[in-house]
Protein backbone atom coordinates (compact mmCIF):
# COMPACT_ATOMS: atom_id res chain seq x y z
CA UNK A 1 0.00 0.00 0.00
CA UNK A 2 1.38 3.45 -0.93
CA UNK A 3 1.46 6.66 1.07
CA UNK A 4 -1.91 7.72 -0.35
CA UNK A 5 -3.54 4.62 1.10
CA UNK A 6 -1.97 5.29 4.50
CA UNK A 7 -3.15 8.92 4.33
CA UNK A 8 -6.71 7.77 3.60
CA UNK A 9 -6.61 5.50 6.67
CA UNK A 10 -5.28 8.35 8.82
CA UNK A 11 -7.98 10.77 7.65
CA UNK A 12 -10.61 8.09 8.27
CA UNK A 13 -9.42 7.68 11.87
CA UNK A 14 -9.54 11.42 12.44
CA UNK A 15 -13.09 11.58 11.05
CA UNK A 16 -14.23 8.80 13.44
CA UNK A 17 -12.51 10.27 16.49
CA UNK A 18 -14.71 11.68 19.27
CA UNK A 19 -13.34 14.62 21.21
CA UNK A 20 -14.57 16.17 24.48
CA UNK A 21 -16.16 19.61 24.26
CA UNK A 22 -13.30 21.49 25.94
CA UNK A 23 -11.04 21.01 22.91
CA UNK A 24 -13.47 23.22 20.97
CA UNK A 25 -13.18 26.05 23.47
CA UNK A 26 -16.17 25.10 25.63
CA UNK A 27 -16.14 24.78 29.45
CA UNK A 28 -15.45 21.50 31.18
CA UNK A 29 -18.46 19.43 32.14
CA UNK A 30 -19.41 19.61 35.80
CA UNK A 31 -17.87 16.23 36.65
CA UNK A 32 -15.46 15.95 33.70
CA UNK A 33 -11.90 14.83 34.41
CA UNK A 34 -9.84 15.01 31.21
CA UNK A 35 -7.34 12.21 30.62
CA UNK A 36 -4.29 12.87 28.45
CA UNK A 37 -1.89 10.39 26.92
CA UNK A 38 1.80 10.92 26.20
CA UNK A 39 4.43 8.74 24.56
CA UNK A 40 7.89 10.24 24.00
CA UNK A 41 8.32 13.69 25.56
CA UNK A 42 10.78 16.53 25.43
CA UNK A 43 11.71 18.48 28.54
CA UNK A 44 10.62 21.82 27.07
CA UNK A 45 7.12 20.78 26.00
CA UNK A 46 6.30 18.67 29.05
CA UNK A 47 7.51 21.41 31.40
CA UNK A 48 5.25 23.87 29.59
CA UNK A 49 2.28 21.52 30.02
CA UNK A 50 2.94 21.12 33.74
CA UNK A 51 3.44 24.86 34.13
CA UNK A 52 0.10 25.49 32.35
CA UNK A 53 -1.66 23.08 34.73
CA UNK A 54 0.01 24.58 37.79
CA UNK A 55 -0.72 28.18 36.77
CA UNK A 56 -4.40 27.39 36.19
CA UNK A 57 -4.97 25.45 39.40
CA UNK A 58 -5.26 21.96 37.93
CA UNK A 59 -4.43 19.02 40.18
CA UNK A 60 -2.92 15.87 38.67
CA UNK A 61 -4.65 12.85 40.14
CA UNK A 62 -3.29 9.45 41.05
CA UNK A 63 -4.92 6.52 39.29
CA UNK A 64 -6.90 5.48 42.36
CA UNK A 65 -8.07 9.07 42.93
CA UNK A 66 -9.28 9.20 39.35
CA UNK A 67 -11.13 5.87 39.53
CA UNK A 68 -12.80 6.81 42.84
CA UNK A 69 -13.88 10.16 41.45
CA UNK A 70 -15.35 8.56 38.33
CA UNK A 71 -17.17 5.95 40.41
CA UNK A 72 -18.69 8.64 42.64
CA UNK A 73 -19.39 10.99 39.74
CA UNK A 74 -17.76 13.86 41.60
CA UNK A 75 -14.73 15.78 40.38
CA UNK A 76 -12.23 16.96 43.04
CA UNK A 77 -11.93 20.53 41.79
CA UNK A 78 -9.98 21.26 38.63
CA UNK A 79 -8.20 17.98 37.97
CA UNK A 80 -6.73 15.86 35.20
CA UNK A 81 -5.15 12.45 34.77
CA UNK A 82 -1.82 12.27 32.93
CA UNK A 83 -0.95 8.92 31.34
CA UNK A 84 2.15 7.71 29.51
CA UNK A 85 2.18 4.74 27.16
CA UNK A 86 5.04 2.40 26.19
CA UNK A 87 7.49 3.12 29.07
CA UNK A 88 9.86 4.82 26.66
CA UNK A 89 13.25 5.85 27.98
CA UNK A 90 12.24 9.52 27.90
CA UNK A 91 9.80 8.91 30.74
CA UNK A 92 12.72 8.00 32.99
CA UNK A 93 15.10 10.70 31.79
CA UNK A 94 12.63 13.57 31.18
CA UNK A 95 9.12 13.04 32.54
CA UNK A 96 9.84 11.61 35.99
CA UNK A 97 12.25 14.40 37.06
CA UNK A 98 9.74 17.03 35.91
CA UNK A 99 6.84 15.31 37.69
CA UNK A 100 8.87 15.38 40.90
CA UNK A 101 9.85 19.02 40.39
CA UNK A 102 6.21 20.09 39.95
CA UNK A 103 4.83 17.70 42.56
CA UNK A 104 2.66 16.11 39.87
CA UNK A 105 1.34 12.57 39.39
CA UNK A 106 1.09 10.33 36.31
CA UNK A 107 0.20 6.79 35.26
CA UNK A 108 2.77 4.82 33.27
CA UNK A 109 1.49 1.92 31.15
CA UNK A 110 4.26 -0.59 30.40
CA UNK A 111 4.22 -3.33 27.68
CA UNK A 112 5.95 -6.12 29.55
CA UNK A 113 7.54 -8.03 26.62
CA UNK A 114 9.70 -4.97 25.81
CA UNK A 115 11.01 -4.37 29.32
CA UNK A 116 14.45 -5.65 30.27
CA UNK A 117 15.89 -6.54 33.67
CA UNK A 118 18.16 -3.51 33.90
CA UNK A 119 19.30 -0.59 31.77
CA UNK A 120 22.14 -1.58 29.49
CA UNK A 121 22.84 1.14 26.93
CA UNK A 122 22.12 4.87 26.71
CA UNK A 123 20.30 4.28 23.40
CA UNK A 124 17.79 1.75 24.82
CA UNK A 125 14.30 2.61 23.55
CA UNK A 126 12.47 1.42 26.65
CA UNK A 127 12.81 1.52 30.39
CA UNK A 128 14.09 -1.41 32.42
CA UNK A 129 12.27 -3.25 35.21
CA UNK A 130 14.68 -1.65 37.68
CA UNK A 131 13.59 1.78 36.46
CA UNK A 132 9.91 0.81 36.55
CA UNK A 133 10.36 -0.38 40.12
CA UNK A 134 11.92 2.96 41.07
CA UNK A 135 9.00 4.78 39.43
CA UNK A 136 6.47 2.72 41.36
CA UNK A 137 8.32 3.53 44.60
CA UNK A 138 8.67 7.25 43.82
CA UNK A 139 5.20 8.28 44.95
CA UNK A 140 4.75 10.18 41.68
CA UNK A 141 3.89 7.32 39.32
CA UNK A 142 1.34 4.52 39.14
CA UNK A 143 2.78 1.74 36.94
CA UNK A 144 0.14 -0.34 35.15
CA UNK A 145 -0.19 -2.60 32.12
CA UNK A 146 0.03 -1.77 28.42
CA UNK A 147 -0.54 -5.43 27.51
CA UNK A 148 2.35 -7.85 26.99
CA UNK A 149 3.50 -7.76 23.36
CA UNK A 150 1.89 -4.46 22.22
CA UNK A 151 1.55 -6.21 18.89
CA UNK A 152 -0.10 -5.87 15.53
CA UNK A 153 -1.04 -9.08 13.75
CA UNK A 154 -1.70 -9.77 10.08
CA UNK A 155 -5.42 -10.12 9.40
CA UNK A 156 -5.36 -10.99 5.68
CA UNK A 157 -2.95 -12.07 2.92
CA UNK A 158 -3.22 -8.59 1.38
CA UNK A 159 0.36 -7.37 0.85
CA UNK A 160 0.85 -3.70 1.80
CA UNK A 161 4.63 -3.17 1.87
CA UNK A 162 8.09 -4.67 2.21
CA UNK A 163 10.67 -3.84 4.83
CA UNK A 164 13.06 -1.42 3.14
CA UNK A 165 15.64 1.06 4.44
CA UNK A 166 13.07 3.84 3.96
CA UNK A 167 10.21 2.12 5.81
CA UNK A 168 12.52 0.91 8.58
CA UNK A 169 13.66 4.50 9.13
CA UNK A 170 10.17 6.05 8.89
CA UNK A 171 8.05 3.74 10.98
CA UNK A 172 8.15 3.03 14.69
CA UNK A 173 9.22 -0.32 16.09
CA UNK A 174 5.58 -1.05 17.01
CA UNK A 175 4.41 -0.48 13.44
CA UNK A 176 5.83 -3.81 12.29
CA UNK A 177 3.28 -6.62 12.67
CA UNK A 178 4.23 -9.71 14.64
CA UNK A 179 5.48 -12.32 12.19
CA UNK A 180 4.86 -16.05 12.34
CA UNK A 181 7.91 -18.00 11.18
CA UNK A 182 7.73 -21.79 11.59
CA UNK A 183 5.28 -21.45 14.47
CA UNK A 184 7.52 -18.93 16.24
CA UNK A 185 6.46 -15.32 16.69
CA UNK A 186 8.90 -12.50 15.93
CA UNK A 187 8.46 -8.91 17.10
CA UNK A 188 10.24 -5.68 16.26
CA UNK A 189 11.86 -4.48 13.07
CA UNK A 190 12.18 -7.22 10.42
CA UNK A 191 14.91 -8.08 7.96
CA UNK A 192 15.09 -6.19 4.67
CA UNK A 193 12.67 -7.65 2.13
CA UNK A 194 10.19 -9.01 4.68
CA UNK A 195 6.63 -8.88 3.29
CA UNK A 196 4.17 -6.87 5.40
CA UNK A 197 0.49 -7.78 5.25
CA UNK A 198 -2.62 -5.85 6.25
CA UNK A 199 -2.70 -5.82 10.04
CA UNK A 200 -4.68 -4.75 13.09
CA UNK A 201 -3.92 -4.43 16.81
CA UNK A 202 -3.93 -7.92 18.30
CA UNK A 203 -6.39 -7.03 21.06
CA UNK A 204 -8.94 -5.53 18.66
CA UNK A 205 -8.53 -8.04 15.79
CA UNK A 206 -11.19 -10.63 15.09
CA UNK A 207 -8.72 -13.18 13.71
CA UNK A 208 -5.08 -13.61 12.78
CA UNK A 209 -3.57 -14.53 9.43
CA UNK A 210 -0.44 -16.69 9.67
CA UNK A 211 1.81 -15.91 6.75
CA UNK A 212 3.94 -18.50 4.97
CA UNK A 213 7.32 -18.50 6.71
CA UNK A 214 9.12 -20.01 3.70
CA UNK A 215 7.84 -17.16 1.51
CA UNK A 216 9.15 -14.59 3.99
CA UNK A 217 12.56 -16.24 4.10
CA UNK A 218 12.78 -16.42 0.31
CA UNK A 219 11.97 -12.70 -0.07
CA UNK A 220 14.65 -11.83 2.49
CA UNK A 221 17.16 -14.13 0.75
CA UNK A 222 16.29 -12.60 -2.65
CA UNK A 223 17.12 -9.12 -1.34
CA UNK A 224 20.38 -10.38 0.16
CA UNK A 225 21.40 -11.97 -3.17
CA UNK A 226 20.61 -8.71 -4.94
CA UNK A 227 22.90 -6.63 -2.79
CA UNK A 228 21.03 -6.08 0.45
CA UNK A 229 20.47 -2.42 1.20
CA UNK A 230 21.92 -1.42 -2.19
CA UNK A 231 19.04 -3.28 -3.91
CA UNK A 232 16.59 -0.60 -2.70
CA UNK A 233 18.52 2.20 -4.41
CA UNK A 234 17.89 0.70 -7.85
CA UNK A 235 15.02 1.93 -10.03
CA UNK A 236 12.07 -0.46 -10.07
CA UNK A 237 13.03 -2.41 -6.95
CA UNK A 238 9.40 -2.48 -5.77
CA UNK A 239 8.21 -4.01 -9.04
CA UNK A 240 10.95 -6.64 -8.97
CA UNK A 241 10.27 -7.60 -5.36
CA UNK A 242 6.51 -7.71 -5.92
CA UNK A 243 7.00 -9.96 -8.95
CA UNK A 244 9.29 -12.27 -6.98
CA UNK A 245 6.76 -12.45 -4.14
CA UNK A 246 3.94 -13.19 -6.57
CA UNK A 247 5.87 -16.00 -8.30
CA UNK A 248 6.94 -17.60 -5.02
CA UNK A 249 3.47 -17.39 -3.49
CA UNK A 250 1.81 -19.56 -6.14
CA UNK A 251 0.42 -22.57 -4.33
CA UNK A 252 2.04 -21.49 -1.07
CA UNK A 253 -0.34 -19.50 1.03
CA UNK A 254 -0.69 -18.89 4.70
CA UNK A 255 -3.67 -19.79 6.86
CA UNK A 256 -5.88 -18.28 9.52
CA UNK A 257 -5.23 -19.18 13.14
CA UNK A 258 -7.82 -21.51 14.59
CA UNK A 259 -10.34 -19.62 16.78
CA UNK A 260 -9.44 -21.53 19.94
CA UNK A 261 -5.73 -20.81 19.42
CA UNK A 262 -6.46 -17.15 18.74
CA UNK A 263 -8.42 -16.92 21.97
CA UNK A 264 -5.45 -18.38 23.87
CA UNK A 265 -3.15 -15.81 22.22
CA UNK A 266 -5.44 -12.98 23.32
CA UNK A 267 -5.66 -14.33 26.87
CA UNK A 268 -1.87 -14.57 27.07
CA UNK A 269 -1.59 -10.80 26.57
CA UNK A 270 -3.23 -10.27 29.94
CA UNK A 271 -1.90 -13.30 31.80
CA UNK A 272 1.74 -12.79 30.80
CA UNK A 273 1.57 -9.08 31.59
CA UNK A 274 0.27 -9.76 35.11
CA UNK A 275 2.82 -12.52 35.66
CA UNK A 276 5.71 -10.22 34.66
CA UNK A 277 4.46 -7.47 36.97
CA UNK A 278 4.20 -9.96 39.80
CA UNK A 279 7.71 -11.25 39.14
CA UNK A 280 9.48 -7.90 38.77
CA UNK A 281 7.38 -5.41 40.76
CA UNK A 282 5.73 -7.62 43.36
CA UNK A 283 2.13 -6.78 42.46
CA UNK A 284 -0.38 -7.39 39.69
CA UNK A 285 -1.74 -4.46 37.65
CA UNK A 286 -5.46 -3.79 37.87
CA UNK A 287 -5.73 -1.35 34.92
CA UNK A 288 -4.73 -1.73 31.30
CA UNK A 289 -4.29 0.83 28.53
CA UNK A 290 -5.04 -0.79 25.20
CA UNK A 291 -2.44 -0.17 22.45
CA UNK A 292 -3.79 1.92 19.55
CA UNK A 293 -7.49 1.48 20.33
CA UNK A 294 -9.88 -0.18 22.73
CA UNK A 295 -9.95 -3.95 22.32
CA UNK A 296 -12.68 -6.24 21.07
CA UNK A 297 -15.50 -7.43 23.31
CA UNK A 298 -13.72 -10.78 23.61
CA UNK A 299 -10.49 -9.14 24.74
CA UNK A 300 -12.36 -7.07 27.33
CA UNK A 301 -13.95 -10.25 28.66
CA UNK A 302 -10.54 -11.93 28.82
CA UNK A 303 -9.06 -8.88 30.56
CA UNK A 304 -11.74 -9.14 33.25
CA UNK A 305 -11.16 -12.88 33.60
CA UNK A 306 -7.45 -12.18 34.14
CA UNK A 307 -8.15 -9.74 36.95
CA UNK A 308 -8.18 -6.32 35.30
CA UNK A 309 -10.73 -3.90 36.77
CA UNK A 310 -10.66 -1.05 34.22
CA UNK A 311 -9.35 -0.22 30.76
CA UNK A 312 -8.23 2.94 28.99
CA UNK A 313 -8.59 3.58 25.28
CA UNK A 314 -8.14 6.64 23.06
CA UNK A 315 -10.35 9.47 21.79
CA UNK A 316 -11.87 7.11 19.25
CA UNK A 317 -13.32 5.23 22.22
CA UNK A 318 -15.43 7.99 23.76
CA UNK A 319 -18.42 6.25 22.21
CA UNK A 320 -17.47 3.04 24.02
CA UNK A 321 -17.14 4.95 27.28
CA UNK A 322 -20.74 6.05 26.95
CA UNK A 323 -21.67 2.36 26.62
CA UNK A 324 -19.70 1.48 29.76
CA UNK A 325 -22.59 -0.30 31.48
CA UNK A 326 -22.79 -2.83 28.65
CA UNK A 327 -19.07 -3.69 28.68
CA UNK A 328 -17.32 -6.35 30.80
CA UNK A 329 -15.19 -3.75 32.65
CA UNK A 330 -15.32 0.06 32.91
CA UNK A 331 -13.54 1.82 30.04
CA UNK A 332 -12.18 5.37 29.97
CA UNK A 333 -11.21 7.42 26.95
CA UNK A 334 -8.14 9.60 26.58
CA UNK A 335 -7.06 12.38 24.26
CA UNK A 336 -3.54 13.08 23.08
CA UNK A 337 -1.42 15.45 25.09
CA UNK A 338 -1.53 17.94 22.19
CA UNK A 339 -4.94 19.08 23.46
CA UNK A 340 -3.93 19.72 27.08
CA UNK A 341 -3.44 23.44 26.60
CA UNK A 342 -6.98 23.73 25.25
CA UNK A 343 -8.20 23.31 28.83
CA UNK A 344 -9.99 26.33 30.30
CA UNK A 345 -7.54 28.79 31.82
CA UNK A 346 -5.10 31.57 31.12
CA UNK A 347 -3.01 31.14 27.95
CA UNK A 348 -5.58 28.66 26.65
CA UNK A 349 -4.75 27.49 23.12
CA UNK A 350 -7.22 28.35 20.38
CA UNK A 351 -9.01 25.47 18.71
CA UNK A 352 -8.43 26.80 15.19
CA UNK A 353 -4.69 26.83 15.68
CA UNK A 354 -4.75 23.33 17.12
CA UNK A 355 -6.88 21.98 14.25
CA UNK A 356 -4.54 23.61 11.76
CA UNK A 357 -1.54 21.91 13.34
CA UNK A 358 -3.41 18.60 13.37
CA UNK A 359 -4.28 18.89 9.66
CA UNK A 360 -0.71 19.87 8.84
CA UNK A 361 0.48 16.79 10.70
CA UNK A 362 -1.61 14.36 8.65
CA UNK A 363 1.26 14.00 6.21
CA UNK A 364 3.37 12.49 8.99
CA UNK A 365 2.10 8.97 8.51
CA UNK A 366 2.52 6.78 11.56
CA UNK A 367 0.80 3.57 10.50
CA UNK A 368 2.39 1.19 8.05
CA UNK A 369 -0.01 -1.74 7.83
CA UNK A 370 -3.19 -0.86 9.73
Protein Blocks (a to p, Z undefined) as FASTA:
>chain_A
ZZklmmmmmmmmmmmpccdfklnopacdfklccddddfbdcfklmmmmmmmmmmnopacd
dfklmmmmmmnopaehjadddddehiiaklmmmmmmmmmmnopacdddddfklpcfbdfb
fklfbdcfklmmmmmmnopaccddebjnopacdfbfbdfbdcdfklmmmpcfklpccdde
ehiacedjddehiacdddddfklcfbdcdddfklmmmmmmmmmmnopjmmmmpghklmmm
mmmmmmmmgopacddddfklmmmmmmmmmmmmmmmmmmmnopacfbdcdehiacdfklmm
mmmmnopabdcddfklmmmmmmmmmpmbdcdddddfklmmmpgcehiacfklmmmmmmmm
mmmcfbfkZZ
